[in-house]
């Protein structure tokens, strides 16, 4: 028995030793945030790798990268494009390529290995790759081509022309080594080869200011080609280029053709034979064109598809296109042709209806149980010519009928005309809707649940994080955030997916950006949108209130909203440590910051009524706040300006712009001092001279008057940390008084809501933050869940039991899928789960959970950082507290364990006395430890 026990103990010791010395393995490698991207045009792509190990305190002390033009050369290490050799560095993210210059169409294969703290080398990673796009104008043989179609329904007040069909036959005469398709369009396209759709992307190539730039996509189509005759096919639709975009009020009278009149195609297929020969098939006037089954296809209005008009085999070899016209040469665009840098729109789920009702004879309502953005798949059987009409909405009226008033100008209607040939399965293209309910009419028999399937899609892929707790409503609130983010990160960060808006509003994404970054990998998505920001920036310096900016004559900018042009890049840099983000956007951010500095030059901040020149006057302010008087636009403008200065100082330092960093810091100090002197009383109350606003004419709801004594004003000042300790404490007391007087319910609008909960925690009142968060009374997030919300509502009062949809407001401005108020998501991770950082790129992690008012008995957050998975999971059982933590390789963390002072804390059931955990000391209710990578389980007494 003693020998058996000895062997067991010895085995445990050996296992422990093995774990301590366990080698590092490379789990994942990416290029510019993607795995194996095709057709990039970045001459210095950034390489990142995530590592894993079962040991603790594992760090990278050196790395080696090798890059070659083929796997064979990579393995033999011949003719390498880049070989770093052993680099003594712990950098594992955003390592910029610095090898031989890269050329058009070039394929690059690479591997990485690292050395750990024991100088032990890892195995080489799996082989990754990227390919270059067409880098020079001379590489393109393609021409812009199109086919002019005309609206077939002159009685319709909307102009909805058919979508052109384009095709080209060509021959393959030898064995193929590689085939690459480069393609873009003015409008949106779907490409096929020999009848098969190319790629999984939707609504490609996305939305840009087509007059400044347009992106092309790259696909490897080697396996799509065959010997002999082949056929390229394309359908192009109006999309954002020529279709309906945004509210009708912003672009009367047509509200379409904001960039051009007719869609166009631009594509080039390059085929390389094994014998070294190459052929190119490019879009030109030899392509054939016609109309087809798409009677109309519009982003906002929907699709009408007559299956009887689909030319059979039109995109396959052998089709007789002799009666088709030749494509015409389109004028194209003067915009710069660039490789698509962002996250493409793709399908991520399928949803089955949970209920079917018939509130009106012949009109069936399919309840999909979830509000989302996408379209519906139709599965139907009927006679030739039968017409099925699908209308989409987020909510129902009391009588069970579809509520569409909040769609405003958007019809959101898809129509399918049957060919009468057995079961017909159809999905629309070139449109999307925001909906939970589908009204279907035209069916000849009672439908089944398979008649309609919801198809959600979006750009927020992949979602890398999860959150859960002991409160089911809080968990549902988190799920609602996820669905809302997926619905509105649709090529650009939109405000809502259902109505006639769908614009990239800066105020919403500025507030939501940290939540979004916790939820998903957004380095590429954000960089693409930052380009849109630059293209939409006014020459004067301000950023437009939305980007892209499809209305060139509209001059709208708003303090607090336009500051997203600095704040979202800053947040992205903080999450990924990627200085390339700063470098690309720095000139634009500097221009914006200088505008702020010049505008505030006299006072160093913004006194009352400083923004009478803004459009609209004063900007949008704390839009949708639930207060008797509005928070002064100028107070928020000053605080946001100061935060921009702080962000710019830090980012300037990060890229070596020391003089700018010092200057911005100096102006920040002056601005804060002047702001406090003007707006704050000695007791910490924020006040304004309301007389300076006169009758409020020109402001949104200016007749309500303005004040500084609001939740948003205090929370913003505290969150941005502009107040000295004594004033912060006093201002915090005013904030608490306002919240208490409002029964622990929020009043903040879009510009203030993110700040509210973290501000309370920062002054030691997480108990009140939890009360607000977990409240289920009106107005609250819990109230929305209580009344059926599956996404975040735009307004606190989007629906109430007393007033329903609030009358006329519903028809004008009411979305049930709008992420701004979902900005509390960052609090779930940074405060409840307690996952945060010191510095950038989550190298120096902070794990500091809060128990708040003790209403939760457990919470778990998992964040997929650029370095790997970070987990913080805690539970309370009586006085026993357990905190389980997982820290990625090559990082370290300060772990704050809540405990009763003087009581022992254990890790893994043992007293903490080993070398893998460093005791740092006491900090209030926390005992603080420093740990390296690995999994830890702390047990303490509360």
Order of alpha helices (4+ residues) and beta strands (2+ residues): alpha-beta-beta-beta-alpha-beta-beta-beta-beta-beta-beta-beta-beta-beta-beta-beta-alpha-beta-beta-beta-beta-beta-beta-beta-beta-beta-beta-beta-beta-beta-beta-beta-beta-beta-beta-beta-beta-alpha-alpha-alpha-alpha-alpha-beta-alpha-alpha-beta-alpha-alpha-alpha-alpha-alpha-alpha-beta-beta-beta-beta-beta-beta-beta-beta-beta-beta-beta
